[in-house]
């Protein structure tokens, strides 16, 4: 197994492809580093490259006219950026920003579209991923409206913990407040409560999850719903197509 194949299999979407299809796609893939706050796409800007994450987390962000922003979706190793291109949507619909630094495999959008036309397995999996993202956006909208700030903090920490594989989460209170569309003081109080309960440990610009099971119990049902949707998208019933 080549180093590139090993790296590609760290992305769940790529790992779900048949070996022959993945090997052909590897000819276009380039390993890259992702830095905190790196903007992958600006709204309405053309999508020229796609990124399959192998570590880290990116957010889909909506910015209002007054400059306020809120995260409406996030994903890590389970997906890719810019899947809209498969549907002929070339301008980015949302801002895509790196929230947790990591690594990815990048390729030109033209090459992705060429291989998607050649391999129905690629198109099928990306379409499934888009469905999962669509469901996540809906779940996040409901979560932001109906669930408590503490539950939402716990949900975000769990999603991010998945993206870093249990390592330290590089995030500040102010940054998390911005993601959740909340006041920093309120987020700090909720994080202090989670820390006092022994669920997390907060350091300077970073956090560690200490008791994952208890943190899941503190989160709303949205974390489990969202992760289950991604699992179903990448391990769905139509395996005969992937094996073709």
C-alpha atoms as an extended CHARMM CRD file, in Angstrom:
* protein
*
       244  EXT
         1         1  UNK       CA              0.0000000000        0.0000000000        0.0000000000  PROA      1               0.0000000000
         2         2  UNK       CA              1.4110000000        3.4030000000       -0.9870000000  PROA      2               0.0000000000
         3         3  UNK       CA              1.6460000000        6.3190000000        1.4390000000  PROA      3               0.0000000000
         4         4  UNK       CA             -0.9670000000        8.1830000000       -0.6070000000  PROA      4               0.0000000000
         5         5  UNK       CA             -3.3710000000        5.2370000000       -0.4390000000  PROA      5               0.0000000000
         6         6  UNK       CA             -2.8980000000        5.0210000000        3.3130000000  PROA      6               0.0000000000
         7         7  UNK       CA             -3.5840000000        8.7460000000        3.6390000000  PROA      7               0.0000000000
         8         8  UNK       CA             -6.6200000000        8.5700000000        1.3390000000  PROA      8               0.0000000000
         9         9  UNK       CA             -8.1760000000        5.8580000000        3.4860000000  PROA      9               0.0000000000
        10        10  UNK       CA             -8.1720000000        8.2500000000        6.4370000000  PROA      10              0.0000000000
        11        11  UNK       CA            -10.9980000000       10.0530000000        4.6410000000  PROA      11              0.0000000000
        12        12  UNK       CA            -14.1780000000        8.0170000000        5.0230000000  PROA      12              0.0000000000
        13        13  UNK       CA            -15.6180000000        9.0330000000        1.6710000000  PROA      13              0.0000000000
        14        14  UNK       CA            -12.4740000000        7.9940000000       -0.2250000000  PROA      14              0.0000000000
        15        15  UNK       CA            -12.1240000000        4.8510000000        1.8850000000  PROA      15              0.0000000000
        16        16  UNK       CA            -15.6140000000        3.7570000000        0.8050000000  PROA      16              0.0000000000
        17        17  UNK       CA            -14.5810000000        3.6590000000       -2.8790000000  PROA      17              0.0000000000
        18        18  UNK       CA            -13.6240000000        0.3470000000       -4.5330000000  PROA      18              0.0000000000
        19        19  UNK       CA             -9.7990000000       -0.0380000000       -4.6250000000  PROA      19              0.0000000000
        20        20  UNK       CA             -9.5940000000        0.3230000000       -8.4090000000  PROA      20              0.0000000000
        21        21  UNK       CA            -11.5830000000        3.5530000000       -8.4290000000  PROA      21              0.0000000000
        22        22  UNK       CA             -9.5830000000        4.9730000000       -5.5350000000  PROA      22              0.0000000000
        23        23  UNK       CA             -6.3100000000        4.0820000000       -7.2380000000  PROA      23              0.0000000000
        24        24  UNK       CA             -7.3530000000        5.9560000000      -10.3730000000  PROA      24              0.0000000000
        25        25  UNK       CA             -8.4280000000        8.9940000000       -8.3510000000  PROA      25              0.0000000000
        26        26  UNK       CA             -5.1040000000        9.0350000000       -6.5040000000  PROA      26              0.0000000000
        27        27  UNK       CA             -3.4370000000       10.2190000000       -9.6800000000  PROA      27              0.0000000000
        28        28  UNK       CA             -5.0100000000       13.6430000000       -9.0780000000  PROA      28              0.0000000000
        29        29  UNK       CA             -4.7100000000       13.9160000000       -5.2840000000  PROA      29              0.0000000000
        30        30  UNK       CA             -2.2170000000       16.2330000000       -3.5910000000  PROA      30              0.0000000000
        31        31  UNK       CA             -1.5780000000       16.2410000000        0.2000000000  PROA      31              0.0000000000
        32        32  UNK       CA             -1.9510000000       19.7160000000        1.7410000000  PROA      32              0.0000000000
        33        33  UNK       CA             -1.9330000000       21.2910000000        5.1910000000  PROA      33              0.0000000000
        34        34  UNK       CA             -5.0000000000       23.1170000000        6.5150000000  PROA      34              0.0000000000
        35        35  UNK       CA             -4.4660000000       26.1220000000        8.7760000000  PROA      35              0.0000000000
        36        36  UNK       CA             -6.8480000000       27.5860000000       11.3530000000  PROA      36              0.0000000000
        37        37  UNK       CA             -9.1220000000       30.2760000000        9.8430000000  PROA      37              0.0000000000
        38        38  UNK       CA             -8.0690000000       29.3560000000        6.3120000000  PROA      38              0.0000000000
        39        39  UNK       CA            -10.9250000000       30.2230000000        3.9670000000  PROA      39              0.0000000000
        40        40  UNK       CA            -11.4760000000       27.3790000000        1.5060000000  PROA      40              0.0000000000
        41        41  UNK       CA            -14.3080000000       29.1220000000       -0.3430000000  PROA      41              0.0000000000
        42        42  UNK       CA            -15.8030000000       32.5990000000       -0.2910000000  PROA      42              0.0000000000
        43        43  UNK       CA            -19.5330000000       32.8760000000       -1.1180000000  PROA      43              0.0000000000
        44        44  UNK       CA            -20.1740000000       33.2980000000       -4.8520000000  PROA      44              0.0000000000
        45        45  UNK       CA            -16.5140000000       32.6150000000       -5.7050000000  PROA      45              0.0000000000
        46        46  UNK       CA            -15.8450000000       29.7890000000       -8.1980000000  PROA      46              0.0000000000
        47        47  UNK       CA            -14.9640000000       26.3700000000       -6.7970000000  PROA      47              0.0000000000
        48        48  UNK       CA            -11.7120000000       25.3960000000       -8.5010000000  PROA      48              0.0000000000
        49        49  UNK       CA            -10.4410000000       22.7240000000       -6.0970000000  PROA      49              0.0000000000
        50        50  UNK       CA            -11.9900000000       20.1730000000       -3.7720000000  PROA      50              0.0000000000
        51        51  UNK       CA            -10.5530000000       18.9830000000       -0.4680000000  PROA      51              0.0000000000
        52        52  UNK       CA            -11.0280000000       15.5400000000        1.0910000000  PROA      52              0.0000000000
        53        53  UNK       CA            -10.2190000000       15.9830000000        4.7800000000  PROA      53              0.0000000000
        54        54  UNK       CA             -7.9560000000       13.4520000000        6.4790000000  PROA      54              0.0000000000
        55        55  UNK       CA             -7.6880000000       15.3760000000        9.7560000000  PROA      55              0.0000000000
        56        56  UNK       CA             -9.2280000000       18.5810000000       11.0730000000  PROA      56              0.0000000000
        57        57  UNK       CA            -12.6040000000       20.2760000000       10.7970000000  PROA      57              0.0000000000
        58        58  UNK       CA            -14.1950000000       22.7720000000        8.4140000000  PROA      58              0.0000000000
        59        59  UNK       CA            -17.3360000000       24.8260000000        8.9560000000  PROA      59              0.0000000000
        60        60  UNK       CA            -20.0470000000       26.0000000000        6.6060000000  PROA      60              0.0000000000
        61        61  UNK       CA            -20.7630000000       29.5620000000        7.6620000000  PROA      61              0.0000000000
        62        62  UNK       CA            -23.5630000000       32.0050000000        6.8800000000  PROA      62              0.0000000000
        63        63  UNK       CA            -22.7330000000       35.7120000000        7.1620000000  PROA      63              0.0000000000
        64        64  UNK       CA            -25.4920000000       38.2850000000        7.5880000000  PROA      64              0.0000000000
        65        65  UNK       CA            -25.4930000000       41.8580000000        6.2700000000  PROA      65              0.0000000000
        66        66  UNK       CA            -24.4610000000       43.2680000000        9.6590000000  PROA      66              0.0000000000
        67        67  UNK       CA            -21.3820000000       41.0340000000        9.7160000000  PROA      67              0.0000000000
        68        68  UNK       CA            -22.6300000000       38.5160000000       12.2560000000  PROA      68              0.0000000000
        69        69  UNK       CA            -21.8820000000       34.9030000000       11.4080000000  PROA      69              0.0000000000
        70        70  UNK       CA            -23.1720000000       31.5220000000       12.4920000000  PROA      70              0.0000000000
        71        71  UNK       CA            -22.0790000000       28.0010000000       11.7280000000  PROA      71              0.0000000000
        72        72  UNK       CA            -24.7700000000       25.9440000000       10.0160000000  PROA      72              0.0000000000
        73        73  UNK       CA            -22.7300000000       22.8010000000        9.3750000000  PROA      73              0.0000000000
        74        74  UNK       CA            -19.3610000000       21.1820000000       10.0210000000  PROA      74              0.0000000000
        75        75  UNK       CA            -17.5200000000       18.0590000000        8.9670000000  PROA      75              0.0000000000
        76        76  UNK       CA            -14.1210000000       16.4320000000        9.1150000000  PROA      76              0.0000000000
        77        77  UNK       CA            -12.7690000000       13.1260000000        7.8630000000  PROA      77              0.0000000000
        78        78  UNK       CA            -16.1900000000       11.9560000000        6.7260000000  PROA      78              0.0000000000
        79        79  UNK       CA            -16.3900000000       14.3280000000        3.8060000000  PROA      79              0.0000000000
        80        80  UNK       CA            -15.1770000000       16.7920000000        1.2270000000  PROA      80              0.0000000000
        81        81  UNK       CA            -15.5230000000       20.4690000000        0.3950000000  PROA      81              0.0000000000
        82        82  UNK       CA            -17.4700000000       21.7770000000       -2.5690000000  PROA      82              0.0000000000
        83        83  UNK       CA            -19.6450000000       18.7640000000       -3.4730000000  PROA      83              0.0000000000
        84        84  UNK       CA            -22.0610000000       21.2530000000       -5.0870000000  PROA      84              0.0000000000
        85        85  UNK       CA            -20.0250000000       21.0750000000       -8.2980000000  PROA      85              0.0000000000
        86        86  UNK       CA            -21.5190000000       17.6730000000       -9.1250000000  PROA      86              0.0000000000
        87        87  UNK       CA            -24.8570000000       19.4260000000       -9.5400000000  PROA      87              0.0000000000
        88        88  UNK       CA            -23.4890000000       22.1340000000      -11.8120000000  PROA      88              0.0000000000
        89        89  UNK       CA            -23.2640000000       24.7100000000       -8.9970000000  PROA      89              0.0000000000
        90        90  UNK       CA            -19.8400000000       26.2550000000       -9.5630000000  PROA      90              0.0000000000
        91        91  UNK       CA            -20.0080000000       29.3550000000       -7.3050000000  PROA      91              0.0000000000
        92        92  UNK       CA            -19.7360000000       28.4920000000       -3.6160000000  PROA      92              0.0000000000
        93        93  UNK       CA            -23.0640000000       28.8990000000       -1.8110000000  PROA      93              0.0000000000
        94        94  UNK       CA            -21.5570000000       29.3270000000        1.6620000000  PROA      94              0.0000000000
        95        95  UNK       CA            -18.2850000000       30.3490000000        3.2230000000  PROA      95              0.0000000000
        96        96  UNK       CA            -16.1420000000       27.3080000000        4.0420000000  PROA      96              0.0000000000
        97        97  UNK       CA            -13.5620000000       27.9110000000        6.7820000000  PROA      97              0.0000000000
        98        98  UNK       CA            -11.0190000000       25.6730000000        8.5180000000  PROA      98              0.0000000000
        99        99  UNK       CA            -11.9150000000       25.5840000000       12.2230000000  PROA      99              0.0000000000
       100       100  UNK       CA             -9.4880000000       22.9040000000       13.4050000000  PROA      100             0.0000000000
       101       101  UNK       CA             -6.1470000000       22.6590000000       11.5740000000  PROA      101             0.0000000000
       102       102  UNK       CA             -5.2400000000       19.4030000000        9.9000000000  PROA      102             0.0000000000
       103       103  UNK       CA             -4.5670000000       17.8050000000        6.5430000000  PROA      103             0.0000000000
       104       104  UNK       CA             -6.4450000000       17.0710000000        3.3430000000  PROA      104             0.0000000000
       105       105  UNK       CA             -6.0810000000       15.6320000000       -0.1240000000  PROA      105             0.0000000000
       106       106  UNK       CA             -6.7570000000       18.2360000000       -2.7890000000  PROA      106             0.0000000000
       107       107  UNK       CA             -7.5700000000       17.9110000000       -6.4680000000  PROA      107             0.0000000000
       108       108  UNK       CA             -8.7330000000       20.1680000000       -9.2580000000  PROA      108             0.0000000000
       109       109  UNK       CA            -12.5070000000       20.3270000000       -9.6750000000  PROA      109             0.0000000000
       110       110  UNK       CA            -12.1990000000       19.6130000000      -13.4000000000  PROA      110             0.0000000000
       111       111  UNK       CA            -10.4180000000       16.3520000000      -12.6000000000  PROA      111             0.0000000000
       112       112  UNK       CA            -13.0310000000       15.3830000000      -10.0110000000  PROA      112             0.0000000000
       113       113  UNK       CA            -15.8490000000       15.9700000000      -12.4880000000  PROA      113             0.0000000000
       114       114  UNK       CA            -14.0420000000       13.9470000000      -15.1450000000  PROA      114             0.0000000000
       115       115  UNK       CA            -13.6500000000       10.9740000000      -12.8100000000  PROA      115             0.0000000000
       116       116  UNK       CA            -17.2220000000       11.3290000000      -11.5090000000  PROA      116             0.0000000000
       117       117  UNK       CA            -18.4950000000       11.0560000000      -15.0910000000  PROA      117             0.0000000000
       118       118  UNK       CA            -16.3440000000        7.9770000000      -15.5680000000  PROA      118             0.0000000000
       119       119  UNK       CA            -17.1280000000        6.3080000000      -12.2170000000  PROA      119             0.0000000000
       120       120  UNK       CA            -20.7460000000        6.1530000000      -10.9590000000  PROA      120             0.0000000000
       121       121  UNK       CA            -19.3370000000        5.0090000000       -7.6000000000  PROA      121             0.0000000000
       122       122  UNK       CA            -17.7650000000        8.4320000000       -7.0120000000  PROA      122             0.0000000000
       123       123  UNK       CA            -20.9030000000       10.3160000000       -7.9640000000  PROA      123             0.0000000000
       124       124  UNK       CA            -23.1340000000        8.0590000000       -5.8430000000  PROA      124             0.0000000000
       125       125  UNK       CA            -21.0230000000        8.5100000000       -2.7070000000  PROA      125             0.0000000000
       126       126  UNK       CA            -20.7310000000       12.2750000000       -3.0800000000  PROA      126             0.0000000000
       127       127  UNK       CA            -24.4780000000       12.5580000000       -3.6050000000  PROA      127             0.0000000000
       128       128  UNK       CA            -24.9980000000       10.5900000000       -0.3890000000  PROA      128             0.0000000000
       129       129  UNK       CA            -22.6120000000       12.9270000000        1.4180000000  PROA      129             0.0000000000
       130       130  UNK       CA            -24.5400000000       15.9590000000        0.1260000000  PROA      130             0.0000000000
       131       131  UNK       CA            -27.7460000000       14.4490000000        1.5200000000  PROA      131             0.0000000000
       132       132  UNK       CA            -26.0670000000       14.0170000000        4.9100000000  PROA      132             0.0000000000
       133       133  UNK       CA            -24.8840000000       17.6480000000        4.8670000000  PROA      133             0.0000000000
       134       134  UNK       CA            -28.3820000000       18.8110000000        3.9110000000  PROA      134             0.0000000000
       135       135  UNK       CA            -29.8080000000       16.8740000000        6.8490000000  PROA      135             0.0000000000
       136       136  UNK       CA            -27.1150000000       18.2610000000        9.1520000000  PROA      136             0.0000000000
       137       137  UNK       CA            -27.9550000000       21.8460000000        8.2050000000  PROA      137             0.0000000000
       138       138  UNK       CA            -31.6060000000       21.2020000000        9.0350000000  PROA      138             0.0000000000
       139       139  UNK       CA            -30.6950000000       19.5340000000       12.3240000000  PROA      139             0.0000000000
       140       140  UNK       CA            -28.3760000000       22.4040000000       13.2440000000  PROA      140             0.0000000000
       141       141  UNK       CA            -31.0790000000       24.9780000000       12.5300000000  PROA      141             0.0000000000
       142       142  UNK       CA            -33.4610000000       23.1500000000       14.8650000000  PROA      142             0.0000000000
       143       143  UNK       CA            -30.7110000000       22.7220000000       17.4700000000  PROA      143             0.0000000000
       144       144  UNK       CA            -29.8480000000       26.4290000000       17.4650000000  PROA      144             0.0000000000
       145       145  UNK       CA            -33.5030000000       27.2870000000       18.0110000000  PROA      145             0.0000000000
       146       146  UNK       CA            -34.6020000000       24.6520000000       20.5110000000  PROA      146             0.0000000000
       147       147  UNK       CA            -31.6540000000       23.4090000000       22.5530000000  PROA      147             0.0000000000
       148       148  UNK       CA            -29.7390000000       24.9820000000       25.4150000000  PROA      148             0.0000000000
       149       149  UNK       CA            -26.3460000000       26.5960000000       25.0040000000  PROA      149             0.0000000000
       150       150  UNK       CA            -24.7320000000       23.9120000000       27.1990000000  PROA      150             0.0000000000
       151       151  UNK       CA            -26.1460000000       21.1560000000       24.9890000000  PROA      151             0.0000000000
       152       152  UNK       CA            -24.9260000000       22.9150000000       21.8630000000  PROA      152             0.0000000000
       153       153  UNK       CA            -21.4400000000       23.4150000000       23.3320000000  PROA      153             0.0000000000
       154       154  UNK       CA            -21.2690000000       19.7190000000       24.1430000000  PROA      154             0.0000000000
       155       155  UNK       CA            -22.4350000000       18.8130000000       20.6240000000  PROA      155             0.0000000000
       156       156  UNK       CA            -19.7690000000       20.9490000000       18.9930000000  PROA      156             0.0000000000
       157       157  UNK       CA            -17.0290000000       19.5940000000       21.2680000000  PROA      157             0.0000000000
       158       158  UNK       CA            -18.0160000000       16.0130000000       20.4080000000  PROA      158             0.0000000000
       159       159  UNK       CA            -17.9880000000       16.6780000000       16.6590000000  PROA      159             0.0000000000
       160       160  UNK       CA            -14.6080000000       18.3760000000       16.9550000000  PROA      160             0.0000000000
       161       161  UNK       CA            -13.2110000000       15.6110000000       19.1460000000  PROA      161             0.0000000000
       162       162  UNK       CA            -14.1060000000       13.1620000000       16.3780000000  PROA      162             0.0000000000
       163       163  UNK       CA            -12.2100000000       15.2810000000       13.8560000000  PROA      163             0.0000000000
       164       164  UNK       CA             -8.9700000000       15.3570000000       15.8750000000  PROA      164             0.0000000000
       165       165  UNK       CA             -9.0950000000       11.7200000000       16.9350000000  PROA      165             0.0000000000
       166       166  UNK       CA             -9.1290000000       12.3810000000       20.6730000000  PROA      166             0.0000000000
       167       167  UNK       CA             -6.2720000000       14.9010000000       20.6500000000  PROA      167             0.0000000000
       168       168  UNK       CA             -6.4110000000       18.3570000000       22.1990000000  PROA      168             0.0000000000
       169       169  UNK       CA             -9.0220000000       20.6230000000       20.5750000000  PROA      169             0.0000000000
       170       170  UNK       CA             -7.4530000000       23.9740000000       19.6080000000  PROA      170             0.0000000000
       171       171  UNK       CA            -10.3080000000       26.4060000000       20.2980000000  PROA      171             0.0000000000
       172       172  UNK       CA            -10.9210000000       29.4420000000       22.4970000000  PROA      172             0.0000000000
       173       173  UNK       CA            -14.0770000000       30.4910000000       24.3360000000  PROA      173             0.0000000000
       174       174  UNK       CA            -14.4650000000       33.4910000000       22.0590000000  PROA      174             0.0000000000
       175       175  UNK       CA            -14.0930000000       31.3730000000       18.9560000000  PROA      175             0.0000000000
       176       176  UNK       CA            -16.6620000000       28.8380000000       20.1560000000  PROA      176             0.0000000000
       177       177  UNK       CA            -19.0890000000       31.6450000000       20.9900000000  PROA      177             0.0000000000
       178       178  UNK       CA            -18.7390000000       32.9810000000       17.4520000000  PROA      178             0.0000000000
       179       179  UNK       CA            -19.4470000000       29.5380000000       15.9940000000  PROA      179             0.0000000000
       180       180  UNK       CA            -22.5520000000       29.0820000000       18.0990000000  PROA      180             0.0000000000
       181       181  UNK       CA            -23.8410000000       32.6320000000       17.5870000000  PROA      181             0.0000000000
       182       182  UNK       CA            -23.7690000000       33.2240000000       21.3540000000  PROA      182             0.0000000000
       183       183  UNK       CA            -22.2360000000       35.6740000000       23.8190000000  PROA      183             0.0000000000
       184       184  UNK       CA            -18.7280000000       34.8170000000       24.9870000000  PROA      184             0.0000000000
       185       185  UNK       CA            -19.6710000000       35.2100000000       28.6760000000  PROA      185             0.0000000000
       186       186  UNK       CA            -22.4670000000       32.6810000000       28.3160000000  PROA      186             0.0000000000
       187       187  UNK       CA            -20.2210000000       30.1520000000       26.5680000000  PROA      187             0.0000000000
       188       188  UNK       CA            -17.5520000000       30.5870000000       29.2570000000  PROA      188             0.0000000000
       189       189  UNK       CA            -20.0910000000       29.8090000000       31.9960000000  PROA      189             0.0000000000
       190       190  UNK       CA            -21.2540000000       26.6440000000       30.2140000000  PROA      190             0.0000000000
       191       191  UNK       CA            -17.7090000000       25.4470000000       29.5970000000  PROA      191             0.0000000000
       192       192  UNK       CA            -16.8310000000       26.0880000000       33.2470000000  PROA      192             0.0000000000
       193       193  UNK       CA            -19.8040000000       23.9620000000       34.2830000000  PROA      193             0.0000000000
       194       194  UNK       CA            -18.6390000000       21.1200000000       32.0040000000  PROA      194             0.0000000000
       195       195  UNK       CA            -15.1180000000       21.4250000000       33.4080000000  PROA      195             0.0000000000
       196       196  UNK       CA            -16.2700000000       21.4400000000       37.0270000000  PROA      196             0.0000000000
       197       197  UNK       CA            -18.2190000000       18.2500000000       36.2940000000  PROA      197             0.0000000000
       198       198  UNK       CA            -15.0210000000       16.6100000000       35.0370000000  PROA      198             0.0000000000
       199       199  UNK       CA            -16.1680000000       16.2700000000       31.4200000000  PROA      199             0.0000000000
       200       200  UNK       CA            -13.5520000000       18.5530000000       29.8300000000  PROA      200             0.0000000000
       201       201  UNK       CA            -10.3680000000       20.4060000000       30.6990000000  PROA      201             0.0000000000
       202       202  UNK       CA             -9.8780000000       23.9480000000       29.4470000000  PROA      202             0.0000000000
       203       203  UNK       CA             -6.4100000000       25.3160000000       28.8090000000  PROA      203             0.0000000000
       204       204  UNK       CA             -5.0630000000       28.3840000000       27.0990000000  PROA      204             0.0000000000
       205       205  UNK       CA             -6.6080000000       28.3070000000       23.6310000000  PROA      205             0.0000000000
       206       206  UNK       CA             -7.3660000000       24.5750000000       23.8320000000  PROA      206             0.0000000000
       207       207  UNK       CA             -9.6490000000       21.9780000000       25.4210000000  PROA      207             0.0000000000
       208       208  UNK       CA             -9.4810000000       18.2470000000       26.1540000000  PROA      208             0.0000000000
       209       209  UNK       CA            -12.3930000000       15.8410000000       26.4390000000  PROA      209             0.0000000000
       210       210  UNK       CA            -11.9360000000       13.8400000000       29.6500000000  PROA      210             0.0000000000
       211       211  UNK       CA            -15.2060000000       11.9190000000       29.9360000000  PROA      211             0.0000000000
       212       212  UNK       CA            -16.6760000000       11.3700000000       26.4900000000  PROA      212             0.0000000000
       213       213  UNK       CA            -19.6200000000        9.2530000000       27.6240000000  PROA      213             0.0000000000
       214       214  UNK       CA            -20.7500000000       11.9080000000       30.0940000000  PROA      214             0.0000000000
       215       215  UNK       CA            -20.2350000000       14.6350000000       27.4860000000  PROA      215             0.0000000000
       216       216  UNK       CA            -22.5080000000       12.7330000000       25.0840000000  PROA      216             0.0000000000
       217       217  UNK       CA            -25.1120000000       12.5520000000       27.8380000000  PROA      217             0.0000000000
       218       218  UNK       CA            -24.8590000000       16.3400000000       28.2790000000  PROA      218             0.0000000000
       219       219  UNK       CA            -25.3350000000       16.9830000000       24.5670000000  PROA      219             0.0000000000
       220       220  UNK       CA            -28.6810000000       17.0760000000       22.8160000000  PROA      220             0.0000000000
       221       221  UNK       CA            -29.7790000000       14.2870000000       20.4880000000  PROA      221             0.0000000000
       222       222  UNK       CA            -28.4180000000       16.2500000000       17.5250000000  PROA      222             0.0000000000
       223       223  UNK       CA            -24.8800000000       14.8660000000       17.8430000000  PROA      223             0.0000000000
       224       224  UNK       CA            -26.0580000000       11.2810000000       17.5280000000  PROA      224             0.0000000000
       225       225  UNK       CA            -28.5290000000       12.1350000000       14.7660000000  PROA      225             0.0000000000
       226       226  UNK       CA            -25.8560000000       13.9190000000       12.7120000000  PROA      226             0.0000000000
       227       227  UNK       CA            -23.2140000000       11.2040000000       13.1040000000  PROA      227             0.0000000000
       228       228  UNK       CA            -25.7630000000        8.5010000000       12.2540000000  PROA      228             0.0000000000
       229       229  UNK       CA            -26.6930000000       10.3770000000        9.0860000000  PROA      229             0.0000000000
       230       230  UNK       CA            -23.0590000000       10.4310000000        7.9780000000  PROA      230             0.0000000000
       231       231  UNK       CA            -22.6880000000        6.7230000000        8.8020000000  PROA      231             0.0000000000
       232       232  UNK       CA            -25.7250000000        5.8840000000        6.6930000000  PROA      232             0.0000000000
       233       233  UNK       CA            -24.5010000000        8.0620000000        3.8420000000  PROA      233             0.0000000000
       234       234  UNK       CA            -21.1530000000        6.3140000000        3.5920000000  PROA      234             0.0000000000
       235       235  UNK       CA            -22.3130000000        2.7890000000        4.4520000000  PROA      235             0.0000000000
       236       236  UNK       CA            -25.6980000000        2.7740000000        2.7180000000  PROA      236             0.0000000000
       237       237  UNK       CA            -27.5610000000       -0.2050000000        1.2710000000  PROA      237             0.0000000000
       238       238  UNK       CA            -26.5840000000        0.2210000000       -2.3860000000  PROA      238             0.0000000000
       239       239  UNK       CA            -23.3140000000       -1.7010000000       -2.0650000000  PROA      239             0.0000000000
       240       240  UNK       CA            -23.8210000000       -3.4200000000       -5.4420000000  PROA      240             0.0000000000
       241       241  UNK       CA            -23.1430000000       -0.1130000000       -7.1730000000  PROA      241             0.0000000000
       242       242  UNK       CA            -19.9060000000        0.3920000000       -5.2610000000  PROA      242             0.0000000000
       243       243  UNK       CA            -18.7750000000       -3.1140000000       -6.0510000000  PROA      243             0.0000000000
       244       244  UNK       CA            -19.4810000000       -2.7130000000       -9.7590000000  PROA      244             0.0000000000
